[in-house]
Amino acid sequence: LISLVVTTYNRPDALSAVIEACFAQSDRDFEIIIADDGSGAPTRECIEALKARAPLPLSHVWQEDLGFRASMSRNRGIAAARGDYIVILDGDCVPQTDFIARHRALAQANCMVTGSRILLDEETTRRVLKDRIPLQALDKRALLRLRLHGAINKVLPLLVKLPDAGREYRNFSWRRIKSCNMGMWRADLEKVNGFDESFVGWGHEDADVAVRLHNAGVKRKDG
């Protein structure tokens, strides 16, 4: 079982798009834990509506709104998880339909996986959320059109899937560490006591957990 921990804060429109794409995954052997950093009633209502028709287990872990506390929120989500493998995803990152399948294929003992994300421009983001456009269902022609118009910052990772070879970092690198898309064994996270909750405000908690895992002997793979 993979446990997908999705962080969110007062963006029910984006969260809905993300969870809808989670429902469309080709690999259904996973659960969703929404790690909520203190959102209000609209997000709670959104989650309740999603839970009512979820095709797989979906739970909601909430903490009081006392500032940007993503580390604590993720730790609460991980604590509520039942799976041996934890995948972290941000609540404004819409996964492709093979997202869980790819993480499962890349998972290996004594390794963590750090992935990336594609950025949408502001106008496209508004249109996607307003018109409920399923990004995960767009075909190659539509994706290329978005790239040609400058609506997304890259397209190659959406079109080409590379084999699981040569992905391991031989030495520690600060490059490409993004907790918006990250996979780790629960046992490894427990070994380093999870995310450091002293990080309050945006950033750096992802690099911190990666370097602590590295120091604990966990290698990193480029997702």
N, C-alpha and C positions, 0 to 999 in steps of 0.2 A: 504494500500500500504506500502510495506517495501522498504526502500531506502538502497541499498548496496553501500557503499563508499569504493572503492578499491584504496589504495595508491600505487604509483609506482615511480621509478626513474631509467631511462636508463637500463631497463631490458625487452625489447620488447618480447624476447623469453619466459621468465617466465610469463609475463603479458598475452601473447596470450594463454598459457596453462590454466591460471586461468580463463580468460574470456570464453574460450571454455567450461570449466566445468560449468560456470555460465549459459551458453546457454542450458546446459543439465539438468537444475534443474527440479525436479518433480513439484514444486510449481512455477508457472510463474507470480504470482501477485507481481512483484517487478520491480524496475528500478535499473540501474547500473550507478554510477557516478565514473569516474576514476579521482582520485585526484593526479595530476601530480606535483611533486616537482622540476620541471625545466628540464625535459628530452628533448633531442634533436630530430632531424628530424626522425630517425628510429622509435622511439616510436610513434610520431605523425602519421607517415604513417601506422604503425601497427594498431593504434586505428581507423583510417579512414577506413581501410580494414574490421575491425571487425564491425564497425557501418553500413557498406554497406549491411551486411547480418544478422544483429542482429534481433532476434525474439522478442525483447522487448526493451523498451527505454534505450538508452545508450548515456551518455554525457561525455564530457572531460573538466575538469577544470584544467588550467595550471597556475603556478606561476614561476617567475624568479628564476633561480638557484643561490641562495645566501647561500649555505650550507644546511645541513640536517635540514629541517624545516617541519617535519612530522605533528606537531601540527597545524601549520598554514594551511598546505595542507588539512588536515582533516576538519578543520573548513570551508574552502572554499567549500569542497565537501558537507558538511552538509548544508551550506547556499544555495547551488544549489538544494538540495534534495526537493522532493515534498511529501514524505511519513511522516507518524506520528511516525514510528519506524525506527531507524537507526541501521544498522549492519555495523561494520567496519571489513574489511578484508585486509590483506597485499597482495601486488602484486606478491608474490612468494609462496602463500599458496593456493593450488588447492583444492577447496571444493568438498566434496562428493555430490552426486546428490540430497540428501535430506537435504542439508545444510540450505537452506531458510526455508523449511518445519519444520525442528527441531527448528530453532530460533523462528518461528511463534508459535510453540507449547509451547515453554518455556517462551515466553513473557507474563508478567503479570503486572498489575498496580503497581506503586511504587517499581519497581525492575529493576535492570540491570542484564545482563547475561555475564559472562566471560567464554569463551571457551578456547581451547588449540589447539595444532597442532602436527603433526607427522613429525619428521625430517628424511630427506633422506641423505645418504652419498654423497660425492662429485661425485663419479663415476656414481652412479645411477641418480643423478641430470643431469649430462651431457648427459647420454643416453636418459633419458626421454625427454629432450628438443631437442636433435638432431634428434631423431626418432619420435618425436611428439606422444609419448605414452600417451594415455588418462588415467591418474591415477584414475580418478573418475569411470572408467568403469572396473577396475580390479576386478576379482572375489575373493572369499575367499581363494581359493587354491593359486592364484598368490600372494596375500597379505602375506599368511603364508610363502611362499617360500622366499619372500623379507626379512621377519623377521629372518628366519632361517639362511640366508646368511649375516645377519648384515647390510642389505641395509637400513632398517628403524629402528628407536629406540624403537618402540612399535607397537602393532597390535590390542590389545584388544578393544580399542575404535572404531576401524573400523569394528569389528565383532559383538559387543554387544551394543544394544541400551537400556539404563535404563529408567524406567518410571520417570515422573516428580514428584518425591516425595523425601523429605529430602534433597533438593538441596540448600535451603536457609542458608546462614551464619548467625548464631545468633549474633555474634560479628564481628567487623571488623578484617580482616586477610589480610596480604600482599601477601599471597600465591596465585598462579595461576591467577595473574592479567596480561593479555596479550592483548594488543590492536590489535594484528594480527587477533583476533577473538573475537568480543565484540558486544553486542546488548544493545541499550538504547532507551528510549522514547525521542523523539525530545524535548518535553516540559521539561523533566528533564535536558537535556543538556543545554537548554536555561536558565533554572533556575540558573545554575552554570557558565554560560557564556562560555560553550564549553571547548575545550582543551586550556591549558595555552600556548600561543604562545611565552612566554619567554624561553621555553625549545628549545634549539638549539643543535643539535648533537643527538647521539643515546641514547634512553632510558629514563625512569622515567616519561614521560608524561602520560603513561597509569595508573601507580599507583596514580599519582596526581589527575587525573580526577575521579578515583574510590573513593579516600578518600574524595574528595570534594562532590561527590554525596552522599556518606555515611553521611557526616556531614549535608547534606540537607535533610536527612531522607529517602534516597533511599536505599533499601536493595540490597544485591547481591546474585545471584544464580550461582551455579557452573554448567556450561554447559558441 
